[in-house]
Amino acid sequence: MDTVNERIQALRAMMKERGIDAYLVPTSDFHESEYVGSHFECRKFITGFTGSAGAAVITLKEAGLWTDGRYFVQAGKQLQGSEVKLFKDGTGRDVPTIEEYLAENMPENGVLGFDGRVVNEEFGEELLARLQKKNVTAASGEDLIGALWTERPNLPAEKVWFWTLNMRENQQKTRLPICERP
């Protein structure tokens, strides 16, 4: 699986096995960090797009990448030669949002797959509410990219360190009044 198109075809095979009609791949980690570590670069792995912002949707027939104006040129170049279509997010009515795209393209009684650990609850619920008319359900325990990505970097394993502040000392240094609780 050296090319983006080969990865997408392998993902689609897994989707078919599991009865998933579309698979959402956000740029996110378990904590919604602005910049994700290499373990969480699933959207980059499946589309080839290396920008820091964007999301992909892979259906059984199409693959799309949504990103904003900072990355239109870069994404256009990096998606060249692949089947991934660039959706220039925020440019107007002729470009659907991910939610609009899924509402239009999900089949009746379809299944939307995603790794629920990297999709925040609010977005997931809003998305499923929008897809309710088609009776779409979620397969949110499906890390299909992780299953495909055989050389995926490990989860970060650095030591945790604690930052403690002596508030009284800090307040005295900055000459702020010390407020004690009664």
Sequence and secondary structure as in RCSB ss.txt:
>XXXX:A:sequence
MDTVNERIQALRAMMKERGIDAYLVPTSDFHESEYVGSHFECRKFITGFTGSAGAAVITLKEAGLWTDGRYFVQA
GKQLQGSEVKLFKDGTGRDVPTIEEYLAENMPENGVLGFDGRVVNEEFGEELLARLQKKNVTAASGEDLIGALWT
ERPNLPAEKVWFWTLNMRENQQKTRLPICERP
>XXXX:A:secstr
  SHHHHHHHHHHHHHHHT SEEEEES  TT  SS  GGG HHHHHH    SS EEEEESS EEEEE GGGHHHH
HHHHTTSSEEEEETTS TTS  HHHHHHHHS TT EEE BTTSS HHHHHHHHHHTGGGT EEETB  HHHHH T
T               HHHHHHHTT       
